[in-house]
Amino acid sequence: MRACPACRVAAATSGGPASWLAPGATMTGMAATSIQAGKYDRYVATNAIERFGRPEDVARAVRFFLEPDNYITGQVITVDGGLTLRRDRG
């Protein structure tokens, strides 16, 4: 996310909002096969929400950013089921 500050400045000068999504592991495509086979069960058990993300989880965050008259800009929303929380706890 090091590019975010530069993008925020560019967005501010263009007058448009600019925010980002940081999705965690999401059950899509090739990853779904490994996930369903139980390869990552231990990983999932350590998340605050004990499952992998689904495409609709990410879509909800996108929809939030696209709401009319959105006053949010220059932010990052992490959609990772609590993985970041786990990392922050040390």
N, C-alpha and C positions, 0 to 999 in steps of 0.2 A: 503494500500500500504506500510505498514511498512516492509514487507518482501523484498521489491524491493532492498534496499541497499545490503542485503546479497546475493540476487540472482545476482545482478550486479557483485559483487566480484567473485562469482562462475563462471559466464559467462566469465569474463575477464581471469580467470585462465584456462578455458577450450578452449579459443580461438573462441568461438561461440557467435553470437549475442543473446541478451536476452532483449526483450521488452514486454510490457503488454498492454492489452486493458482493459478499464474500461467502459463497456457499461452501459447506463442508461436504463430506462424502455423501453422495446422492445415488440412490438406486436407479441407475439408468444404464442402458447399453451393456457393454461387456462386464462392467462392474457387478451388475445384477446377478450374473451366474456365480461369481465367487462369493458374493454376499449370501445368496440363497443356499450355497453349499456349506455355510457355517464357518468359512475361513476367517471371518472377522468378528466372531461372537464375543471374544474377550475384549476387543476394542469397543464394541457397542455397549457392553456391560459397564464400562467406566464413564459413559456419557450421562449427563443429567437426564436426558430423554433416551431411554434404552432402545433405540432403533435407528436405522439409517434414514437419512432424509429422503423424501419423495419429491418428484418434480413439482407437485402441487404446493409443497412447502416453499419452494423457491418462487413459484408463481405468485403466491400470496404476498411475498415481499415486493415483487415487481409491481403488482397491482397497487400496493400501498404507495410506492413512489409515483405512480401514474395518476393518482387521484387529482381531480380538478382543483385548482387553486392551492396546490401543495406549496407550503411555505418552507419546506425542508430542502436544504442544499448543502453540499460539501460534507456529507455524512457517509459512513460505511455501516451497512447493516449486515451483521454476521448471521448466517442461517446454518448453524452447525450442530444443533441439538445439545449444546452445552460443552462441546469440546474445548472452546476457548475458556470457559469457566474453569474447567479442570486444569488447564495449563496455568491459569492465573493463580490458582491455589498453591502452586509450588509443588 
